[in-house]
C-alpha cells in the first residue's frame, strides 16, 4: 500500500456502532441519476434519449432537473478518470467490484470533483442512495471509498497520475477517454497541444443548437427568441434554454441540430443545385433530411429519404414535409429501380465526432466495432454509386474523424469505383471554413469550430 494511501486509511476513525436503525432517506434527484446511469451502463440505453424521458415523467423542479442532467452526463463523460481514482483507494481490483457499487461511486466522485456540491454533502447524499438501493453492507463499502477519495482534492489526485511512460495512457486518464481514441487523435492531429484541446472540448457540454427549416421558419425568427446566430450555418442559432419548450420546435417548424450537420446539409444542397433528384440514403433520425428536403422543395427538386429502421423512418416522416420517406436496407437501394442525380450517404459510424453530445459512446465503441462499421460503410457507398446517374454527386459523410472512416474510406471507394473522383468543396463552403478543407474533403472539429467532428467528401461520377 502506498504511503499516501496508508496515511488516508490510518487517518480515518471507525464509525461508532449505530444503536438504532434509521431508514435511508435518499433524495429523488440522485435516485433518478443513479437509475439512468445504471440503464445506460448496464442495459445499453442512450442517455440523450432516456434522461429527457425520465425528467419529463418526474416531479422534479427546474433546479433539480438541471442538477440531474449535469450529474448524469458529467459522470458518463468522466467515469474513466473516476474509475482510475477509485482503483487507487480500493483494496480489490476495480473490475471485480459490484457494478451497482461502481456506478454509485462514480456518481459520488463526480460530485466531489466536478460539481459545486460540498464534500460532506456529496458523500452523505450518495450513501443514502446506496443504503436504499444496495443495502447497509455495500453502502458501508461505498462510504469508505468515497471518504478516502474526498481526503484529496482533484488537483492532488491528478498529480498522482504517472508522469513517466506513455503520454497516451496519461492523457487517457486525465481527460477520461479510452486509449485507442487518444491514439487515433494523435494520428490525426500530430500535435500534443491540439490533442489536449480536442480532449478538453469533448468534455465540455455542447450548447443546444437550433436549425430553421426554409419554408417553415427562418434564422431571424430563432434570433428573435434570444438565440445567437451560428458562426457558419445560415440556418442555425445557439440557444441556452430548453429547445422543447419553443413553439417553433414543438410545431416542427424548426429543429435541434448541431451546426456541423447543418453545414453538411447546406454544402450538399449547393453541390447538388443542378441535379433534379436527391436521395438521403441513411436518413434517420431525420435532422439532415428535414433541412435537405426543405431546400429541395424550395429549389424544385424531387427528394427521397431512406432509413433501414422502421422506427427511425417514422421519426423522419415527422420532420420531412417534401418528398417521400421509405424504410429499406440502403445496401439494396438498387431494387427500387431508380437513379438519382445527387445522393448523401451519412453512413453509420463510431460517432467519435459527437462525444460532447453522446458521452457514453466513448466507452461503448471499440476497435472491433470500427472494423465492422467500415465494412458496412463500404457496402453502402457502393450501393449508392450503383444508383447514381452519370455526372451525379455522392456526398460521403461521417460523424467521426477517424482515418479509417474518412480519408482512407474515400480512397478505397475510388479504387473500387474508378468512375468516381473527388471534387473540391471549397467553392461551396460557408465563409471561414476554407482552411478546414483539402483535396479529400471537409473536416470539422469541436475545438476549432465548436461543432461535432463531421467529415464530408463529395465524389462525382464520370459522365
C-alpha positions as a printed NumPy array, in Angstrom:
array([[  0.   ,   0.   ,   0.   ],
       [  1.481,   3.417,  -0.931],
       [  2.417,   5.665,   1.988],
       [ -0.042,   8.374,   0.913],
       [ -2.922,   5.858,   0.844],
       [ -1.854,   4.359,   4.201],
       [ -1.979,   7.87 ,   5.632],
       [ -5.521,   8.339,   4.357],
       [ -6.583,   4.976,   5.765],
       [ -4.954,   5.497,   9.166],
       [ -6.427,   8.961,   9.469],
       [ -9.935,   7.529,   9.36 ],
       [-11.734,   6.682,  12.567],
       [-14.182,   3.802,  12.633],
       [-17.754,   4.927,  12.907],
       [-19.467,   4.297,  16.205],
       [-21.938,   1.425,  16.136],
       [-25.446,   2.552,  15.347],
       [-27.773,   1.884,  18.247],
       [-30.993,   2.157,  16.322],
       [-31.745,   1.611,  12.668],
       [-32.566,   4.71 ,  10.629],
       [-34.371,   4.24 ,   7.364],
       [-32.437,   5.676,   4.392],
       [-33.684,   8.972,   3.029],
       [-32.208,   9.415,  -0.444],
       [-33.201,  12.48 ,  -2.43 ],
       [-35.186,  11.958,  -5.603],
       [-32.609,  13.694,  -7.808],
       [-29.81 ,  11.291,  -7.022],
       [-32.068,   8.253,  -7.182],
       [-33.124,   9.269, -10.69 ],
       [-29.498,   9.932, -11.701],
       [-28.441,   6.518, -10.442],
       [-31.264,   4.738, -12.279],
       [-30.447,   6.47 , -15.564],
       [-26.725,   5.783, -15.191],
       [-27.428,   2.118, -14.472],
       [-29.685,   1.796, -17.521],
       [-27.059,   3.418, -19.746],
       [-24.044,   1.5  , -18.436],
       [-25.658,  -1.883, -17.832],
       [-28.519,  -2.159, -20.304],
       [-27.299,  -0.19 , -23.302],
       [-29.724,   2.737, -23.037],
       [-28.824,   6.043, -24.678],
       [-28.517,   8.906, -22.225],
       [-29.682,  11.572, -24.679],
       [-32.936,   9.641, -25.173],
       [-33.53 ,   8.171, -21.724],
       [-32.703,  11.126, -19.495],
       [-35.168,  13.591, -21.094],
       [-37.899,  10.956, -20.856],
       [-37.205,  10.314, -17.178],
       [-37.033,  14.01 , -16.351],
       [-40.324,  14.683, -18.123],
       [-42.   ,  11.901, -16.16 ],
       [-40.601,  13.153, -12.841],
       [-41.935,  15.807, -10.487],
       [-38.544,  17.475, -10.044],
       [-38.353,  21.238, -10.294],
       [-36.124,  23.003, -12.843],
       [-33.196,  23.338, -10.456],
       [-33.205,  19.639,  -9.598],
       [-33.578,  18.681, -13.258],
       [-30.512,  20.746, -14.098],
       [-28.629,  19.01 , -11.27 ],
       [-29.569,  15.549, -12.557],
       [-28.625,  16.493, -16.12 ],
       [-25.181,  17.702, -15.107],
       [-24.645,  14.71 , -12.829],
       [-25.633,  12.049, -15.372],
       [-23.922,  13.442, -18.462],
       [-20.874,  14.542, -16.499],
       [-20.435,  11.189, -14.774],
       [-20.659,   9.363, -18.104],
       [-18.002,  11.625, -19.606],
       [-15.577,  11.435, -16.723],
       [-16.149,   7.925, -15.416],
       [-12.852,   6.689, -16.859],
       [-10.953,   9.11 , -14.655],
       [-13.299,   8.441, -11.745],
       [-12.566,   4.722, -12.085],
       [ -8.817,   5.316, -12.021],
       [ -9.103,   7.353,  -8.812],
       [-11.374,   4.785,  -7.183],
       [ -8.97 ,   1.996,  -8.081],
       [ -6.289,   3.808,  -6.096],
       [ -8.331,   3.567,  -2.884],
       [ -9.867,   0.125,  -3.414],
       [ -8.263,  -2.964,  -1.891],
       [ -9.755,  -5.063,  -4.699],
       [ -9.321,  -4.756,  -8.496],
       [-11.906,  -2.25 ,  -9.706],
       [-13.068,  -4.593, -12.441],
       [-14.182,  -7.108,  -9.815],
       [-16.357,  -4.675,  -7.845],
       [-20.163,  -4.999,  -7.963],
       [-21.449,  -2.969, -10.918],
       [-24.028,  -1.07 ,  -8.877],
       [-21.346,  -0.089,  -6.369],
       [-19.202,   1.12 ,  -9.268],
       [-21.954,   3.362, -10.646],
       [-22.79 ,   4.843,  -7.254],
       [-19.131,   5.548,  -6.517],
       [-18.793,   7.245,  -9.899],
       [-21.729,   9.498,  -9.07 ],
       [-20.159,  10.338,  -5.723],
       [-16.738,  11.133,  -7.155],
       [-18.284,  13.309,  -9.837],
       [-20.   ,  15.424,  -7.2  ],
       [-16.749,  15.66 ,  -5.254],
       [-14.57 ,  16.704,  -8.173],
       [-16.69 ,  18.203, -10.942],
       [-19.695,  19.871,  -9.292],
       [-20.306,  22.523,  -6.701],
       [-21.549,  20.031,  -4.116],
       [-19.772,  20.329,  -0.722],
       [-17.716,  17.233,   0.049],
       [-19.721,  16.178,   3.091],
       [-22.991,  16.533,   1.191],
       [-21.661,  14.642,  -1.843],
       [-20.618,  11.7  ,   0.318],
       [-23.563,  11.577,   2.707],
       [-26.204,  12.014,  -0.015],
       [-24.621,   9.284,  -2.146],
       [-24.52 ,   6.96 ,   0.851],
       [-28.247,   7.464,   1.418],
       [-28.856,   6.275,  -2.141],
       [-26.534,   3.314,  -1.567],
       [-28.392,   2.33 ,   1.609],
       [-31.673,   2.454,  -0.264],
       [-30.71 ,   0.558,  -3.412],
       [-27.816,  -1.657,  -2.264],
       [-28.306,  -2.279,   1.443],
       [-26.278,  -1.389,   4.508],
       [-23.265,  -3.618,   3.876],
       [-22.497,  -2.32 ,   0.384],
       [-23.319,   1.222,   1.479],
       [-20.595,   0.926,   4.119],
       [-18.116,  -0.038,   1.405],
       [-19.199,   2.912,  -0.778],
       [-18.816,   5.19 ,   2.239],
       [-15.252,   4.001,   2.878],
       [-14.218,   4.513,  -0.735],
       [-15.724,   7.973,  -1.093],
       [-14.218,   9.196,   2.16 ],
       [-10.784,   8.117,   1.004],
       [-11.315,   9.895,  -2.311],
       [-12.505,  13.065,  -0.537],
       [ -9.302,  13.203,   1.517],
       [ -7.524,  14.677,  -1.529],
       [ -8.513,  17.407,  -3.954],
       [ -8.876,  16.72 ,  -7.655],
       [ -5.592,  18.517,  -8.375],
       [ -3.869,  16.301,  -5.825],
       [ -5.293,  13.214,  -7.471],
       [ -4.25 ,  14.42 , -10.927],
       [ -0.721,  14.944,  -9.647],
       [ -0.614,  11.209,  -8.885],
       [ -1.16 ,  10.157, -12.498],
       [  2.156,   8.571, -13.538],
       [  4.209,  11.197, -15.355],
       [  6.597,   8.68 , -16.865],
       [  5.873,   6.366, -19.74 ],
       [  3.294,   6.673, -22.471],
       [  1.694,  10.095, -22.998],
       [ -1.381,   8.382, -24.463],
       [ -2.153,   6.469, -21.261],
       [ -1.57 ,   9.587, -19.154],
       [ -3.895,  11.728, -21.252],
       [ -6.467,   8.925, -21.348],
       [ -6.695,   9.039, -17.548],
       [ -6.534,  12.805, -17.191],
       [ -9.173,  13.548, -19.837],
       [-11.233,  10.37 , -19.42 ],
       [-11.002,   8.84 , -22.893],
       [-10.137,   5.289, -23.947],
       [ -6.528,   4.979, -25.037],
       [ -7.416,   3.875, -28.567],
       [ -9.352,   7.101, -29.152],
       [ -6.5  ,   9.249, -27.808],
       [ -4.112,   7.359, -30.079],
       [ -6.378,   7.982, -33.074],
       [ -6.407,  11.711, -32.28 ],
       [ -2.603,  11.777, -32.29 ],
       [ -2.617,  10.094, -35.706],
       [ -4.981,  12.762, -36.997],
       [ -3.692,  15.952, -35.42 ],
       [  0.035,  15.264, -34.983],
       [  0.194,  17.817, -32.183],
       [  0.187,  17.388, -28.404],
       [ -1.493,  20.742, -27.828],
       [ -4.19 ,  20.062, -30.424],
       [ -4.947,  16.636, -28.949],
       [ -5.278,  18.154, -25.467],
       [ -7.528,  20.898, -26.856],
       [ -9.765,  18.295, -28.521],
       [ -9.929,  16.085, -25.427],
       [-10.837,  19.145, -23.379],
       [-13.532,  20.191, -25.842],
       [-15.065,  16.704, -25.761],
       [-15.615,  17.122, -22.025],
       [-17.477,  20.429, -22.325],
       [-21.258,  20.051, -22.794],
       [-22.406,  21.414, -26.131],
       [-24.892,  24.269, -26.154],
       [-28.188,  23.284, -27.814],
       [-28.189,  24.388, -31.443],
       [-31.411,  25.165, -33.286],
       [-31.982,  24.88 , -37.025],
       [-34.558,  26.744, -39.066],
       [-36.128,  24.812, -41.924],
       [-36.553,  27.025, -45.013],
       [-40.177,  27.449, -45.972],
       [-41.21 ,  26.733, -42.388],
       [-39.026,  29.089, -40.345],
       [-36.039,  31.41 , -40.655],
       [-32.844,  32.071, -38.755],
       [-34.191,  35.542, -37.955],
       [-37.131,  34.007, -36.128],
       [-34.736,  31.994, -33.986],
       [-32.728,  35.098, -33.189],
       [-35.897,  36.912, -32.132],
       [-36.293,  34.237, -29.455],
       [-33.   ,  35.316, -27.909],
       [-30.747,  32.736, -29.568],
       [-27.337,  33.664, -31.009],
       [-26.554,  33.105, -34.679],
       [-24.315,  30.183, -35.573],
       [-20.898,  31.066, -36.952],
       [-21.078,  29.225, -40.278],
       [-24.598,  27.928, -40.893],
       [-27.101,  30.415, -42.293],
       [-29.92 ,  28.382, -40.759],
       [-28.822,  27.918, -37.16 ],
       [-28.768,  29.572, -33.742],
       [-27.375,  28.646, -30.34 ],
       [-29.922,  28.572, -27.523],
       [-29.387,  28.466, -23.759],
       [-32.9  ,  27.311, -22.922],
       [-34.818,  24.079, -23.375],
       [-35.474,  23.733, -27.127],
       [-38.501,  21.543, -26.484],
       [-40.305,  24.492, -24.936],
       [-40.082,  26.641, -28.09 ],
       [-43.293,  26.832, -30.165],
       [-41.343,  26.606, -33.441],
       [-39.79 ,  23.34 , -32.336],
       [-42.997,  21.925, -30.86 ],
       [-44.85 ,  22.636, -34.11 ],
       [-41.994,  21.062, -36.12 ],
       [-41.222,  24.268, -37.967],
       [-37.66 ,  24.213, -36.635],
       [-35.48 ,  21.589, -35.029],
       [-32.412,  20.87 , -32.957],
       [-29.272,  20.056, -34.933],
       [-25.551,  20.53 , -34.437],
       [-24.058,  23.218, -36.628],
       [-21.718,  20.686, -38.225],
       [-24.662,  18.694, -39.54 ],
       [-26.278,  21.881, -40.817],
       [-23.09 ,  22.753, -42.715],
       [-23.017,  19.317, -44.323],
       [-26.641,  19.637, -45.478],
       [-26.028,  23.178, -46.729],
       [-22.944,  22.157, -48.735],
       [-24.706,  19.119, -50.188],
       [-27.583,  21.271, -51.426],
       [-25.135,  23.721, -53.009],
       [-23.204,  20.968, -54.775],
       [-26.441,  19.301, -55.956],
       [-28.017,  22.516, -57.197],
       [-28.123,  21.35 , -60.821],
       [-29.318,  17.822, -60.01 ],
       [-33.064,  17.262, -60.176],
       [-33.375,  14.175, -57.939],
       [-31.89 ,  13.912, -54.423],
       [-31.591,  10.865, -52.166],
       [-30.749,  10.684, -48.475],
       [-29.685,   7.047, -48.197],
       [-29.33 ,   6.811, -44.38 ],
       [-31.812,   9.423, -43.218],
       [-32.616,   8.514, -39.603],
       [-33.388,  10.118, -37.264],
       [-34.115,  12.926, -39.713],
       [-32.093,  16.022, -38.86 ],
       [-30.276,  16.378, -42.163],
       [-33.257,  15.027, -44.106],
       [-35.51 ,  17.761, -42.695],
       [-33.161,  20.525, -43.804],
       [-32.293,  18.957, -47.157],
       [-35.927,  18.235, -48.003],
       [-36.831,  21.85 , -47.243],
       [-34.065,  23.071, -49.54 ],
       [-35.166,  20.57 , -52.202],
       [-38.717,  21.854, -52.047],
       [-37.644,  25.477, -52.481],
       [-35.473,  24.641, -55.497],
       [-37.987,  22.267, -57.073],
       [-36.033,  19.031, -56.637],
       [-37.511,  15.61 , -56.012],
       [-36.435,  14.109, -52.688],
       [-36.389,  10.599, -51.271],
       [-35.326,   9.69 , -47.734],
       [-34.455,   6.098, -46.888],
       [-33.888,   4.645, -43.419],
       [-33.275,   0.989, -42.6  ],
       [-35.058,   1.13 , -39.22 ],
       [-38.828,   1.414, -39.46 ],
       [-38.995,   3.169, -36.09 ],
       [-36.426,   5.755, -37.157],
       [-38.164,   6.119, -40.523],
       [-41.282,   7.168, -38.618],
       [-39.207,   9.891, -36.926],
       [-38.011,  11.049, -40.337],
       [-41.596,  11.268, -41.592],
       [-42.44 ,  13.644, -38.746],
       [-39.956,  16.274, -39.954],
       [-39.798,  15.77 , -43.744],
       [-42.586,  17.692, -45.469],
       [-41.424,  17.379, -49.076],
       [-40.733,  14.128, -50.881],
       [-41.096,  10.526, -49.792],
       [-39.771,   8.537, -46.838],
       [-39.226,   4.788, -47.137],
       [-37.713,   2.103, -44.923],
       [-35.298,  -0.332, -46.548],
       [-31.734,  -1.568, -46.292],
       [-29.634,   1.037, -48.063],
       [-27.436,  -1.716, -49.469],
       [-30.44 ,  -2.854, -51.526],
       [-31.377,   0.592, -52.843],
       [-30.919,  -0.591, -56.45 ],
       [-34.002,  -2.79 , -56.025],
       [-36.137,   0.37 , -56.326],
       [-35.194,   0.638, -59.984],
       [-34.465,   4.364, -59.675],
       [-31.417,   6.539, -60.252],
       [-30.528,   9.862, -58.629],
       [-28.557,  12.925, -59.552],
       [-27.287,  13.56 , -56.02 ],
       [-27.031,  11.238, -53.019],
       [-25.983,  11.98 , -49.457],
       [-24.77 ,   8.939, -47.552],
       [-24.351,   9.786, -43.872],
       [-23.11 ,   6.319, -43.013],
       [-23.369,   4.581, -39.625],
       [-20.068,   5.207, -37.862],
       [-18.354,   5.108, -34.478],
       [-19.752,   8.529, -33.575],
       [-16.385,   9.66 , -32.209],
       [-17.095,  13.141, -33.506],
       [-20.072,  13.664, -31.193],
       [-18.608,  12.779, -27.808],
       [-19.777,  16.12 , -26.388],
       [-23.39 ,  15.125, -27.027],
       [-23.228,  11.351, -26.552],
       [-20.908,  10.863, -23.594],
       [-21.297,   7.092, -23.274],
       [-20.166,   6.453, -26.861],
       [-16.502,   6.728, -25.882],
       [-16.892,   3.724, -23.56 ],
       [-19.074,   1.637, -25.867],
       [-17.062,   1.747, -29.056],
       [-14.052,  -0.492, -29.604],
       [-11.587,  -1.029, -32.461],
       [-13.581,  -4.16 , -33.306],
       [-16.677,  -2.005, -33.84 ],
       [-14.631,   0.147, -36.18 ],
       [-13.73 ,  -2.809, -38.379],
       [-17.362,  -3.942, -38.635],
       [-18.598,  -0.434, -39.403],
       [-16.009,   0.129, -42.109],
       [-17.312,  -2.921, -43.976],
       [-20.894,  -1.623, -43.737],
       [-19.774,   1.82 , -44.922],
       [-18.151,   0.262, -47.988],
       [-21.298,  -1.628, -48.871],
       [-23.489,   1.471, -48.538],
       [-21.149,   3.599, -50.65 ],
       [-21.011,   1.006, -53.401],
       [-24.803,   0.675, -53.347],
       [-25.192,   4.442, -53.648],
       [-22.775,   4.617, -56.565],
       [-24.744,   1.892, -58.354],
       [-27.855,   4.139, -58.495],
       [-26.003,   7.402, -59.144],
       [-26.577,   8.956, -62.557],
       [-23.581,   9.728, -64.791],
       [-22.274,  13.129, -63.769],
       [-24.041,  12.805, -60.417],
       [-22.693,  13.6  , -56.966],
       [-22.22 ,  11.336, -53.936],
       [-21.659,  13.012, -50.569],
       [-19.911,  10.689, -48.122],
       [-20.448,  11.869, -44.535],
       [-19.456,  10.581, -41.109],
       [-19.719,  11.953, -37.599],
       [-16.227,  10.637, -36.927],
       [-12.744,  11.97 , -37.663],
       [-11.118,   8.516, -37.578],
       [ -8.922,   7.979, -40.636],
       [-10.451,   4.566, -41.276],
       [-13.899,   6.139, -41.59 ],
       [-12.837,   9.233, -43.519],
       [ -9.831,   9.663, -45.811],
       [ -8.932,   6.007, -46.089],
       [-12.583,   5.193, -46.818],
       [-12.708,   7.766, -49.615],
       [ -9.51 ,   6.481, -51.217],
       [-10.79 ,   2.912, -51.024],
       [-14.122,   3.895, -52.584],
       [-12.358,   5.425, -55.576],
       [-10.16 ,   2.333, -56.005],
       [-13.263,   0.121, -56.067],
       [-15.144,   2.532, -58.327],
       [-12.751,   4.123, -60.858],
       [-15.591,   6.142, -62.364],
       [-15.653,   8.315, -59.224],
       [-13.414,  11.275, -58.43 ],
       [-13.29 ,  13.792, -55.598],
       [-14.443,  17.343, -56.228],
       [-13.097,  20.425, -54.467],
       [-15.607,  21.544, -51.833],
       [-14.01 ,  24.895, -51.067],
       [-16.172,  26.885, -53.521],
       [-19.291,  25.573, -51.746],
       [-18.241,  26.208, -48.136],
       [-19.514,  28.964, -45.84 ],
       [-17.073,  31.78 , -45.173],
       [-14.336,  30.919, -42.714],
       [-14.092,  27.194, -43.415],
       [-11.723,  27.039, -46.374],
       [ -8.805,  26.122, -44.081],
       [-10.771,  23.07 , -42.92 ],
       [-10.928,  21.574, -46.385],
       [ -8.316,  19.94 , -48.599],
       [ -8.306,  17.877, -51.771],
       [-10.121,  14.997, -49.998],
       [-12.85 ,  16.796, -48.114],
       [-14.052,  18.859, -45.177],
       [-13.137,  18.028, -41.567],
       [-14.738,  19.972, -38.733],
       [-13.561,  19.865, -35.097],
       [-15.122,  20.669, -31.712],
       [-12.036,  22.547, -30.506],
       [-11.654,  24.579, -33.706],
       [-15.217,  25.179, -34.881],
       [-17.421,  24.408, -31.871],
       [-19.185,  21.726, -33.928],
       [-19.227,  17.964, -33.949],
       [-16.244,  16.472, -35.791],
       [-18.106,  15.976, -39.059],
       [-16.292,  14.751, -42.166],
       [-17.599,  15.251, -45.698],
       [-16.212,  14.304, -49.083],
       [-18.117,  14.597, -52.368],
       [-17.387,  12.287, -55.287],
       [-18.598,  12.845, -58.839],
       [-19.375,  10.064, -61.291],
       [-17.888,  10.355, -64.735],
       [-20.377,  11.265, -67.462]])
